[in-house]
Amino acid sequence: MAFVISIEKDEREIRSAHPTELVCKYMVAERDGRRILQLNSYGSNDRDMPDKLSQTLQFGEEAAEQLYRILAAEFGFKDQ
């Protein structure tokens, strides 16, 4: 579990896609005067406790904007 303050590109190559598929849920809240996006991943169906919270990443406005710009650039998303 961590609060992301910055996102940087890693120039190494991805060797393969992870074989495990799972659900990711998001939450949005305001805490300490700032808006936070939280991404939660949950255990896969193969785990002993499949629906148990596994990983959590929190993004403030600056890191969320970085993520938005990365997604737009890497996947070709356009503003509507």
Secondary structure, 3 states (H helix, E strand, C coil): CEEECCCCCCCCCCCCCCCCCCCEEEEEEEECCEEEEEEEEECCCCCCCCCCEEEEEEECHHHHHHHHHHHHHHHCCCCC
